[in-house]
Amino acid sequence: MTATDAVVIGSGPNGLVAANLLVDAGWSVVVLEEQGRPGGAVSSDDAVAPGHVHDTFSSFYPLAAASPTIRGLHLEEHGLEWSHAPSVLGHSFGDGRWGVLHRDRAATASGLEQDAPGDGEAWLALCETWDRVGDDVLRGLLSPFPPVRGGVGLARQVLRPGGLELLREMTMPARSLTERLFRGESARMLVAGNAGHADIGLESPGSAAMGLLLALLGQSVGFPVPRGGAGRLAAAMVSRLEAKGGELCLGERAEGVRVEGGRAVAVRTASREIRARRAVLADVSAPALYGGLVPWDALPTRLRHRMARFEWDPSTVKVDWALDGPVPWEGPPAAGPGTVHVADSMDEMTLTGGQVAAGLVPDKPFLLVGQMGVADATRVPAGGEALWAYTHVPQRVRGDAAAGRSGVREVRGTWGEGDLDAMAERIEQRIEDRAPGFRDRITARRVLGPRELEARDRNLVGGAINGGTAGLQQQLVFRPVAGSGRAETPVKGLYLASASAHPGGGVHGACGANAARAALWHHTIQLPWRRT
């Protein structure tokens, strides 16, 4: 039997962060990955068309660039190089107007002021508040809950002008916040569009948190991409791990965790069992761990009841295109944005979110678009573009909001080839409406629906990309179930290190870091484990 100090199940960014922190502490670590490549949802390839590098899943990484944990790994020493588009983010309106988030806050404010007098000043005031408290807000959000170190710093900062108000604003519905802060559509939609990255309705409390966080991080650190493809971020973490003696085993799926005397002691694969002398860290979804890798008879009955109420976030459909020229946007910004949001208005976003919540495939989906050649010219042939767009769809489709509409193919929710083609056409039409001639520049296309995404990363169950809903009912001490909020599990020496744990989705490494630090802490002082 192979033996090591710790076994990490899964080589997504959380698993790789956890493994790196453990080897830094002198532990021997084996990482098991069922896929033939590392990185989980941090991956890239040129399978769409030669010379066009697409990120298969996630693409832009403001959270990684700002994360104290990932910054502390010094991945630039292992080949990581960040690249930035000329501007951070653009919101495309149906009439050819744009709202643009620039790297330079003065340029952002100038554009917003032109759209609506007073919005530029309001934007700069928001940025100044973030300058004072942003680092502590981020540290508090990414720390185990309740936060201690980040929380202490934040408590000091909120007493400064604007600090407490910023925290209050982050708990508000995105619609209420943006309508209170700004007069014009550009500023409102820059924040609301970022809020749309999560699955919280714009009218729901807490939806402003994601919008403000991403907008202000975009203003302070940008939306960088790894030069050469998202896979370079994962490769840098693997390089660092192996340089320090860690071991990564590709194509080897964990099939179970052996529990003896209430403690995780080994991980079983198809060919062997690896004994874990100190800890097992699982970068897998909560439902895959509880009642999956760990049988229910080794877990408290109340946990089984609580997991029955676990909620996934919506499914995803993503389309990748190879283009023989740039996207022919109407009225394009002078400084091209790497990320583009497509929605006519906040009302339309509200309607789209309501359709998804009701089980309907949206008739006019809200799009998140990535222009990878704009962000990193090394990914495309000269003059070409590697474009992608994704949108949310229901986990369980009950109907199509566009059913019966002339010229629109109905999506039934089986997500076979017909559904994927129909959904891709709907997405393409949204872009064509804003960029006439877009379809003429397509040379190749790949459509990844819920099945394809899950097949490439088992954590993306049904195409859910955030490890479970970001709704307040499943955050903080309710993530993944009531009474949680930390990486510890009811089994001694077993830690949940995936996006199903607090603080949730996003490439920030915090879920893995929290799990690794909990394992180190418990091993050092032998604290009793909680029973969830």
C-alpha positions as CSV (number, residue, x, y, z in Angstrom):
1,M,0.0,0.0,0.0
2,T,1.2,3.5,-0.9
3,A,1.4,5.9,2.0
4,T,1.6,9.7,2.1
5,D,0.9,12.5,4.6
6,A,-2.1,13.8,2.5
7,V,-4.2,12.7,-0.4
8,V,-5.8,15.5,-2.4
9,I,-8.7,14.3,-4.6
10,G,-9.0,16.5,-7.7
11,S,-6.5,18.8,-9.4
12,G,-8.8,21.8,-9.9
13,P,-7.4,25.2,-8.8
14,N,-8.6,24.5,-5.2
15,G,-7.0,21.1,-5.1
16,L,-3.7,22.4,-6.5
17,V,-3.7,25.3,-4.1
18,A,-4.3,23.0,-1.1
19,A,-1.6,20.6,-2.3
20,N,0.9,23.5,-2.7
21,L,0.3,24.8,0.8
22,L,0.7,21.3,2.3
23,V,4.0,20.7,0.6
24,D,5.1,24.1,1.8
25,A,4.5,22.9,5.3
26,G,6.7,19.9,4.7
27,W,4.0,17.3,4.1
28,S,4.2,14.6,1.4
29,V,1.2,14.9,-0.9
30,V,-0.4,12.8,-3.7
31,V,-3.0,14.5,-5.9
32,L,-5.4,12.2,-7.8
33,E,-7.0,13.4,-11.0
34,E,-9.4,11.3,-13.0
35,Q,-8.9,13.3,-16.2
36,G,-5.8,13.0,-18.4
37,R,-4.9,16.7,-17.7
38,P,-4.8,18.8,-14.6
39,G,-6.7,22.0,-13.7
40,G,-10.4,21.0,-13.4
41,A,-12.2,24.0,-14.8
42,V,-9.0,25.8,-15.6
43,S,-8.1,24.4,-19.0
44,S,-7.4,25.4,-22.6
45,D,-7.0,23.8,-26.0
46,D,-6.9,24.4,-29.7
47,A,-9.4,21.8,-30.6
48,V,-11.9,24.2,-32.2
49,A,-9.4,25.2,-34.9
50,P,-5.6,25.0,-35.1
51,G,-3.9,28.1,-33.8
52,H,-7.0,29.3,-31.9
53,V,-6.6,28.7,-28.2
54,H,-9.9,28.6,-26.3
55,D,-10.3,28.3,-22.6
56,T,-12.6,25.3,-22.1
57,F,-14.2,26.7,-19.0
58,S,-13.2,29.8,-17.0
59,S,-11.2,32.5,-18.7
60,F,-10.7,35.8,-16.9
61,Y,-9.2,35.8,-13.5
62,P,-9.6,39.0,-11.4
63,L,-10.1,36.8,-8.2
64,A,-6.9,34.9,-8.9
65,A,-4.9,38.1,-9.5
66,A,-6.3,39.6,-6.2
67,S,-6.3,36.4,-4.1
68,P,-3.6,36.7,-1.3
69,T,-3.2,32.9,-1.5
70,I,-2.6,32.6,-5.2
71,R,-0.3,35.7,-5.2
72,G,1.6,34.1,-2.3
73,L,2.4,31.1,-4.5
74,H,4.6,33.3,-6.8
75,L,3.5,31.4,-9.9
76,E,5.3,33.8,-12.1
77,E,8.4,31.9,-11.1
78,H,6.9,28.8,-12.6
79,G,5.9,30.2,-16.0
80,L,2.7,32.1,-15.4
81,E,2.4,35.4,-17.2
82,W,-0.7,37.6,-17.1
83,S,-2.0,39.4,-20.1
84,H,-4.6,42.2,-20.3
85,A,-7.0,43.5,-23.0
86,P,-6.8,47.2,-23.8
87,S,-9.9,47.7,-21.6
88,V,-11.4,45.4,-18.9
89,L,-15.1,45.0,-19.7
90,G,-17.6,46.3,-22.1
91,H,-21.4,46.2,-21.9
92,S,-23.0,46.2,-25.3
93,F,-26.5,47.8,-25.6
94,G,-28.9,47.0,-28.4
95,D,-28.7,50.5,-29.9
96,G,-24.9,50.4,-30.4
97,R,-23.9,52.2,-27.2
98,W,-21.3,50.8,-24.8
99,G,-20.5,51.1,-21.2
100,V,-16.8,50.5,-20.7
101,L,-14.7,49.6,-17.6
102,H,-11.1,50.8,-18.3
103,R,-8.0,49.9,-16.3
104,D,-7.7,53.7,-15.6
105,R,-10.4,54.7,-13.2
106,A,-10.4,58.3,-14.6
107,A,-11.1,57.0,-18.1
108,T,-13.9,54.8,-16.7
109,A,-15.4,57.8,-14.8
110,S,-15.1,60.0,-17.9
111,G,-17.1,57.7,-20.0
112,L,-19.8,57.2,-17.3
113,E,-20.0,61.0,-16.8
114,Q,-20.7,61.4,-20.5
115,D,-23.5,58.9,-20.2
116,A,-25.1,60.6,-17.1
117,P,-23.7,63.6,-15.3
118,G,-22.7,62.7,-11.8
119,D,-22.0,59.1,-12.5
120,G,-18.3,59.7,-13.0
121,E,-18.0,61.3,-9.6
122,A,-20.0,58.5,-8.0
123,W,-17.8,55.9,-9.6
124,L,-14.6,57.6,-8.3
125,A,-16.1,57.8,-4.8
126,L,-16.8,54.1,-4.9
127,C,-13.2,53.4,-6.0
128,E,-11.8,55.5,-3.2
129,T,-13.8,53.6,-0.6
130,W,-12.5,50.3,-2.1
131,D,-8.9,51.7,-1.8
132,R,-9.5,52.0,1.9
133,V,-11.2,48.7,2.7
134,G,-11.0,46.5,-0.4
135,D,-8.1,44.3,0.8
136,D,-9.8,43.6,4.1
137,V,-13.2,43.0,2.4
138,L,-11.5,40.5,0.0
139,R,-9.6,38.8,2.9
140,G,-12.8,38.6,4.9
141,L,-14.8,37.1,2.0
142,L,-12.2,34.5,1.2
143,S,-11.4,33.4,4.8
144,P,-13.2,30.6,6.7
145,F,-16.4,31.7,8.2
146,P,-16.6,33.5,10.6
147,P,-13.5,35.3,9.4
148,V,-11.0,36.1,12.1
149,R,-7.8,37.7,10.6
150,G,-9.6,39.4,7.7
151,G,-12.5,40.3,10.0
152,V,-10.4,42.1,12.5
153,G,-8.8,44.2,9.8
154,L,-12.2,44.8,8.2
155,A,-13.7,45.8,11.6
156,R,-11.1,48.5,11.9
157,Q,-11.6,49.8,8.4
158,V,-15.4,50.0,8.4
159,L,-15.1,52.7,11.0
160,R,-13.5,54.9,8.3
161,P,-15.7,57.0,6.1
162,G,-17.6,54.9,3.6
163,G,-16.5,51.5,5.0
164,L,-19.7,50.5,6.7
165,E,-21.7,51.8,3.9
166,L,-19.8,49.7,1.4
167,L,-20.6,46.6,3.4
168,R,-24.3,47.5,3.5
169,E,-24.3,48.1,-0.2
170,M,-22.9,44.6,-0.9
171,T,-25.8,43.1,1.0
172,M,-28.4,44.9,-1.2
173,P,-30.1,43.8,-4.3
174,A,-28.1,44.8,-7.3
175,R,-31.0,46.7,-8.8
176,S,-31.6,48.7,-5.7
177,L,-28.0,49.5,-5.3
178,T,-27.3,50.6,-8.9
179,E,-30.4,52.7,-9.1
180,R,-29.4,54.5,-5.9
181,L,-25.8,55.1,-6.9
182,F,-26.1,55.9,-10.6
183,R,-28.4,57.8,-12.9
184,G,-27.3,56.3,-16.2
185,E,-27.6,52.8,-17.8
186,S,-23.9,52.4,-18.5
187,A,-22.8,52.5,-14.8
188,R,-25.8,50.5,-13.7
189,M,-25.2,47.7,-16.2
190,L,-21.5,47.4,-15.6
191,V,-22.3,46.4,-12.0
192,A,-25.5,44.5,-12.8
193,G,-23.7,42.5,-15.6
194,N,-21.1,41.4,-13.2
195,A,-23.8,40.4,-10.7
196,G,-25.1,38.2,-13.5
197,H,-22.1,36.0,-13.2
198,A,-23.8,34.4,-10.2
199,D,-27.3,32.9,-10.0
200,I,-28.8,35.4,-7.7
201,G,-31.6,37.5,-9.0
202,L,-30.9,41.2,-9.4
203,E,-33.8,41.9,-7.0
204,S,-32.5,39.5,-4.3
205,P,-30.5,40.6,-1.3
206,G,-26.8,40.0,-1.7
207,S,-26.8,40.1,-5.5
208,A,-24.9,43.4,-5.4
209,A,-21.9,41.7,-3.7
210,M,-20.8,39.9,-6.8
211,G,-21.5,42.9,-9.0
212,L,-19.5,45.3,-6.9
213,L,-16.7,42.8,-6.2
214,L,-16.0,42.1,-9.8
215,A,-16.4,45.6,-11.0
216,L,-14.1,47.0,-8.4
217,L,-11.5,44.2,-8.8
218,G,-11.7,44.9,-12.6
219,Q,-10.9,48.5,-11.8
220,S,-8.0,47.7,-9.4
221,V,-6.4,44.5,-10.9
222,G,-8.2,44.2,-14.2
223,F,-9.6,40.9,-15.7
224,P,-6.3,39.3,-16.6
225,V,-5.8,36.0,-18.6
226,P,-2.8,33.6,-18.5
227,R,-0.7,34.2,-21.6
228,G,-1.1,31.2,-23.8
229,G,-4.3,29.9,-22.3
230,A,-6.0,29.2,-19.0
231,G,-4.1,25.8,-18.8
232,R,-0.9,27.8,-18.2
233,L,-2.3,28.8,-14.7
234,A,-2.9,25.1,-13.8
235,A,0.5,24.2,-15.3
236,A,2.3,26.7,-13.1
237,M,0.6,25.3,-10.0
238,V,1.6,21.8,-11.0
239,S,5.1,22.9,-11.8
240,R,5.4,24.4,-8.3
241,L,3.9,21.4,-6.6
242,E,6.2,18.9,-8.3
243,A,9.3,21.1,-7.7
244,K,8.6,20.8,-4.0
245,G,8.2,17.1,-4.1
246,G,4.4,16.7,-4.6
247,E,3.0,14.0,-6.8
248,L,0.3,14.4,-9.4
249,C,-1.4,11.2,-10.7
250,L,-3.4,11.8,-13.9
251,G,-6.0,9.4,-15.2
252,E,-6.5,7.9,-11.7
253,R,-10.0,8.4,-10.2
254,A,-10.6,8.2,-6.5
255,E,-13.4,5.7,-6.0
256,G,-13.8,5.9,-2.2
257,V,-12.5,7.2,1.1
258,R,-11.8,4.5,3.8
259,V,-13.0,5.6,7.2
260,E,-11.9,3.8,10.4
261,G,-12.9,4.9,13.9
262,G,-14.5,8.0,12.5
263,R,-11.3,9.1,10.7
264,A,-10.3,9.2,7.0
265,V,-7.3,6.8,6.7
266,A,-7.0,6.0,3.0
267,V,-8.3,6.7,-0.6
268,R,-9.1,3.9,-2.9
269,T,-8.7,3.9,-6.7
270,A,-9.3,1.1,-9.2
271,S,-5.7,-0.1,-8.9
272,R,-4.6,0.7,-5.4
273,E,-5.2,2.1,-2.0
274,I,-3.2,5.1,-0.8
275,R,-2.9,5.5,3.0
276,A,-3.3,9.1,4.3
277,R,-1.3,9.5,7.4
278,R,-2.6,12.9,8.2
279,A,-5.5,14.1,6.0
280,V,-7.6,13.7,2.9
281,L,-8.7,16.8,1.1
282,A,-11.6,16.5,-1.4
283,D,-11.8,19.0,-4.3
284,V,-15.1,17.4,-5.3
285,S,-18.7,18.6,-5.1
286,A,-20.4,18.1,-1.7
287,P,-22.9,15.5,-3.2
288,A,-20.0,13.6,-4.6
289,L,-18.3,13.4,-1.2
290,Y,-21.2,12.9,1.1
291,G,-22.9,9.6,0.3
292,G,-20.5,9.1,-2.6
293,L,-16.8,8.8,-1.8
294,V,-17.8,8.5,1.9
295,P,-20.8,6.2,2.5
296,W,-23.7,7.4,4.5
297,D,-23.2,4.9,7.2
298,A,-19.9,6.7,8.1
299,L,-21.7,10.1,8.3
300,P,-24.3,11.6,10.7
301,T,-27.9,11.0,9.7
302,R,-28.7,14.7,10.0
303,L,-26.1,15.5,7.3
304,R,-27.9,13.2,5.0
305,H,-31.2,15.0,5.6
306,R,-29.5,18.4,5.1
307,M,-27.8,17.3,1.9
308,A,-31.2,16.4,0.5
309,R,-31.8,20.2,0.4
310,F,-28.5,21.0,-1.4
311,E,-29.2,23.3,-4.4
312,W,-27.2,23.4,-7.6
313,D,-26.7,26.6,-9.6
314,P,-28.2,26.7,-13.1
315,S,-26.8,24.8,-16.0
316,T,-24.6,26.4,-18.7
317,V,-24.3,26.3,-22.5
318,K,-21.0,27.6,-23.9
319,V,-20.1,28.2,-27.5
320,D,-16.5,28.6,-28.8
321,W,-15.9,30.1,-32.3
322,A,-12.8,30.5,-34.4
323,L,-13.1,33.7,-36.4
324,D,-11.1,34.9,-39.4
325,G,-11.3,38.5,-38.2
326,P,-12.4,40.6,-35.1
327,V,-16.0,40.7,-34.0
328,P,-17.6,43.5,-36.1
329,W,-19.3,45.2,-33.2
330,E,-21.4,48.3,-33.8
331,G,-19.9,51.4,-32.3
332,P,-17.0,49.5,-30.8
333,P,-14.9,51.1,-28.0
334,A,-11.6,52.5,-29.0
335,A,-9.9,50.3,-26.4
336,G,-11.2,46.8,-27.0
337,P,-12.6,44.9,-24.0
338,G,-11.6,41.3,-23.3
339,T,-14.9,40.6,-21.6
340,V,-18.3,41.7,-23.1
341,H,-21.7,41.5,-21.5
342,V,-24.7,41.4,-23.8
343,A,-28.1,42.5,-22.5
344,D,-30.5,45.3,-23.6
345,S,-31.4,46.4,-20.1
346,M,-31.7,45.5,-16.4
347,D,-35.3,44.6,-17.0
348,E,-34.3,42.1,-19.7
349,M,-31.8,40.6,-17.3
350,T,-34.5,40.3,-14.6
351,L,-36.8,38.6,-17.1
352,T,-34.1,36.2,-18.3
353,G,-33.2,35.3,-14.7
354,G,-36.9,34.7,-13.9
355,Q,-37.2,32.4,-17.0
356,V,-34.3,30.3,-15.8
357,A,-35.7,30.1,-12.3
358,A,-39.0,29.0,-13.7
359,G,-37.4,26.2,-15.8
360,L,-37.7,28.0,-19.1
361,V,-34.9,28.3,-21.6
362,P,-34.5,32.1,-22.1
363,D,-35.6,33.6,-25.4
364,K,-33.1,36.4,-25.2
365,P,-30.3,35.0,-23.1
366,F,-27.9,37.2,-21.1
367,L,-24.5,36.5,-22.6
368,L,-21.0,36.6,-21.1
369,V,-18.5,36.9,-24.1
370,G,-14.8,36.5,-24.1
371,Q,-12.5,37.9,-26.8
372,M,-9.4,35.9,-26.2
373,G,-7.4,37.4,-29.1
374,V,-8.1,40.9,-27.8
375,A,-6.9,39.8,-24.3
376,D,-3.9,37.8,-25.5
377,A,-2.7,38.0,-29.1
378,T,-0.6,34.9,-28.7
379,R,-3.7,32.7,-28.8
380,V,-4.8,33.5,-32.3
381,P,-3.4,33.7,-35.9
382,A,-2.7,37.3,-37.1
383,G,-6.0,39.0,-37.7
384,G,-8.1,36.1,-36.2
385,E,-10.1,35.8,-33.0
386,A,-10.9,33.0,-30.5
387,L,-14.3,34.0,-29.2
388,W,-16.6,32.3,-26.7
389,A,-19.9,33.0,-25.1
390,Y,-21.9,31.3,-22.4
391,T,-25.3,31.6,-20.8
392,H,-27.3,30.1,-18.0
393,V,-30.1,27.6,-18.7
394,P,-32.3,25.7,-16.2
395,Q,-31.0,22.5,-14.6
396,R,-34.4,21.0,-15.3
397,V,-36.0,22.4,-18.4
398,R,-39.8,22.7,-18.3
399,G,-40.2,24.7,-21.5
400,D,-38.8,27.2,-23.9
401,A,-39.7,30.9,-23.6
402,A,-39.2,31.2,-27.4
403,A,-41.5,28.2,-28.2
404,G,-43.8,29.0,-31.2
405,R,-41.8,32.1,-32.2
406,S,-41.4,32.3,-36.0
407,G,-37.9,31.4,-37.2
408,V,-36.6,30.3,-33.7
409,R,-35.8,26.6,-33.2
410,E,-37.3,25.2,-29.9
411,V,-35.0,23.9,-27.2
412,R,-36.5,21.0,-25.4
413,G,-33.9,20.5,-22.7
414,T,-32.6,17.1,-23.6
415,W,-29.3,18.7,-24.6
416,G,-28.6,16.4,-27.5
417,E,-27.1,17.7,-30.8
418,G,-30.4,19.3,-31.9
419,D,-30.8,21.3,-28.7
420,L,-27.2,22.4,-28.7
421,D,-27.4,23.6,-32.3
422,A,-30.6,25.5,-31.6
423,M,-29.2,27.1,-28.5
424,A,-26.0,28.0,-30.4
425,E,-28.0,29.7,-33.1
426,R,-29.9,31.7,-30.5
427,I,-26.7,32.9,-28.9
428,E,-25.2,33.7,-32.3
429,Q,-28.2,35.7,-33.3
430,R,-27.8,37.9,-30.1
431,I,-24.2,38.7,-31.2
432,E,-25.2,39.1,-34.8
433,D,-27.7,41.7,-33.8
434,R,-24.9,43.7,-32.2
435,A,-22.2,42.8,-34.7
436,P,-23.7,42.5,-38.2
437,G,-21.5,40.2,-40.3
438,F,-20.4,38.2,-37.2
439,R,-21.6,34.9,-38.6
440,D,-19.7,35.5,-41.9
441,R,-16.4,35.4,-39.9
442,I,-17.0,32.1,-38.2
443,T,-14.7,29.4,-39.5
444,A,-15.3,26.7,-36.8
445,R,-17.6,26.2,-33.8
446,R,-17.8,24.0,-30.7
447,V,-20.8,23.8,-28.5
448,L,-20.4,22.6,-24.9
449,G,-23.7,21.8,-23.2
450,P,-24.4,20.5,-19.7
451,R,-23.4,17.0,-20.6
452,E,-20.1,18.0,-22.3
453,L,-19.1,20.3,-19.4
454,E,-19.7,17.6,-16.8
455,A,-17.9,15.0,-18.9
456,R,-14.8,17.2,-18.9
457,D,-15.1,18.0,-15.2
458,R,-17.2,15.9,-12.9
459,N,-17.6,18.8,-10.5
460,L,-19.7,20.7,-13.1
461,V,-22.8,18.6,-12.4
462,G,-25.4,19.3,-15.0
463,G,-23.3,22.2,-16.3
464,A,-23.4,24.0,-12.9
465,I,-20.1,26.0,-12.7
466,N,-20.2,27.4,-9.1
467,G,-20.4,24.2,-7.0
468,G,-23.9,25.0,-5.8
469,T,-26.2,28.1,-5.8
470,A,-24.7,31.4,-4.6
471,G,-28.0,32.3,-3.0
472,L,-27.9,33.5,0.6
473,Q,-29.6,30.3,1.7
474,Q,-26.5,28.4,0.7
475,Q,-23.7,30.7,1.7
476,L,-21.5,31.4,4.8
477,V,-22.6,29.0,7.6
478,F,-25.1,27.4,5.2
479,R,-22.5,26.2,2.6
480,P,-22.8,23.4,1.6
481,V,-25.5,22.8,4.4
482,A,-26.6,24.6,7.5
483,G,-24.0,24.4,10.2
484,S,-21.0,24.5,7.8
485,G,-19.0,27.5,6.7
486,R,-15.7,25.8,7.2
487,A,-13.7,23.1,5.5
488,E,-14.0,20.5,8.3
489,T,-16.3,17.6,7.8
490,P,-17.9,15.2,10.3
491,V,-15.1,12.7,9.5
492,K,-11.7,13.4,11.3
493,G,-8.9,14.2,8.9
494,L,-11.3,14.8,5.9
495,Y,-11.8,18.3,4.5
496,L,-14.1,19.6,1.8
497,A,-11.8,21.7,-0.5
498,S,-14.1,22.4,-3.5
499,A,-16.4,25.3,-4.6
500,S,-19.2,23.5,-2.7
501,A,-17.5,24.9,0.5
502,H,-17.3,28.5,1.6
503,P,-16.7,30.9,-0.1
504,G,-17.9,29.1,-3.2
505,G,-17.2,29.5,-6.9
506,G,-14.5,31.5,-8.6
507,V,-10.8,30.9,-9.3
508,H,-9.5,32.3,-6.0
509,G,-8.1,29.1,-4.4
510,A,-9.8,30.0,-1.1
511,C,-11.7,26.8,-0.7
512,G,-8.5,24.8,-1.1
513,A,-6.5,27.1,1.1
514,N,-9.1,27.0,3.9
515,A,-9.0,23.2,3.7
516,A,-5.2,23.0,3.8
517,R,-4.9,25.4,6.7
518,A,-7.6,23.5,8.6
519,A,-5.7,20.3,8.1
520,L,-2.5,21.8,9.3
521,W,-4.1,23.5,12.2
522,H,-5.9,20.3,13.4
523,H,-2.8,18.2,13.0
524,T,-0.7,20.7,15.0
525,I,-2.9,21.2,18.0
526,Q,-5.3,18.2,17.7
527,L,-8.5,20.1,18.0
528,P,-11.7,18.0,18.2
529,W,-13.7,17.8,14.9
530,R,-17.1,19.1,14.7
531,R,-20.1,16.9,13.9
532,T,-22.2,18.5,11.2
